[in-house]
Amino acid sequence: MKTWCEEITKSYEEAAEDLARIVEANELEHWQNEFNHFKEQLSEEVSFEKKELYERANGLYLQLEDFFNQSIEINDDKALRDYQQSVSVPIGAHTLPPLPYSYDALEPYIDSEIMRLHHDKHHKSYVDGLNKAEKEMQKARKTNDFSLIKHWEREAAFNGAGHYLHTIFWNIMSPKGGGKPSGMLLHEITQTFGSFESFKKHFSEAAKSVEAVGWTILVWAPRSRRLEILQAEKHQNLSQWDVVPLLVLDVWEHAYYLQYKNERGKYVDNWWNVVNWTEVENRLQQAKQITWQPY
């Protein structure tokens, strides 16, 4: 945790001048006081419950991230990227990201009750499961008792993949979504699939045919330098390594059953009306920065 504090301090100091021009002075001062008090307590080895420790650290992290987000809205996005790349989430301290819109924003295509249950209950359970698995594996390392490591590795894979895919899922949808992409994204889609219509048909059929529960995922493959469409059963099975997810569609029953019953196909067809192509292209632009030797 002390190392984490040092990383936060470094990130803050590097951006302090920019933040001072954008964030209200009293807000910055309050954050600094809270952060310094937290560091002092750590240095004095004040006893914390683990839950309290992680909640306080995460609260400070999220507040600083919000300051960087304000910087992005006014200036540019380089500061946030640098910040995100320099600070890690403490072990067992993942948090549920907020929805970027209201629960009813995607109606009539996705019902508000589905969104509330899906985000607040199902996604939250993956966050909790991932945190639990990470803490148990940390405990195994400290005690040198790896008798349950197979179980906790599986829990980390299932819940971690569920958490990360859902985090992407919320952001690649928008009440102002739908239509078709443009620019670089459309070029790459046409280059790989022949046309947007061909891509949409392939992606939709893959989603409708996922066995049991899982996802369909459009990915950028840095090794082959092109797009691919993959399926994933559950969250992590039958997928592929060495790729970056761009567009993800959840076809677990909890994503649609309350509204569409067993008509997964109808849910898939309607889902295209809320796709946030701007976010998908943003993800593609960042993914293409990865350059690996093609094989």
Sequence and secondary structure as in RCSB ss.txt:
>XXXX:A:sequence
MKTWCEEITKSYEEAAEDLARIVEANELEHWQNEFNHFKEQLSEEVSFEKKELYERANGLYLQLEDFFNQSIEIN
DDKALRDYQQSVSVPIGAHTLPPLPYSYDALEPYIDSEIMRLHHDKHHKSYVDGLNKAEKEMQKARKTNDFSLIK
HWEREAAFNGAGHYLHTIFWNIMSPKGGGKPSGMLLHEITQTFGSFESFKKHFSEAAKSVEAVGWTILVWAPRSR
RLEILQAEKHQNLSQWDVVPLLVLDVWEHAYYLQYKNERGKYVDNWWNVVNWTEVENRLQQAKQITWQPY
>XXXX:A:secstr
 HHHHHHHHHHHHHHHHHHHHHS HHHHHHHHHHHHHHHHHHHTT    HHHHHHHHHHHHHHHHHHHHHHHHHS
 SHHHHHHHHH    TT       SS TTTTTTTS HHHHHHIIIIIIHHHHHHHHHHHHHHHHHHHHT  TTHH
HHHHHHHHHHHHHHHHHHHHHTB TT  S   HHHHHHHHHHHSSHHHHHHHHHHHHHT SSSEEEEEEEETTTT
EEEEEEEETTTBT  SS EEEEEEE SGGGTHHHHTT HHHHHHHHGGGB HHHHHHHHHHHTT      
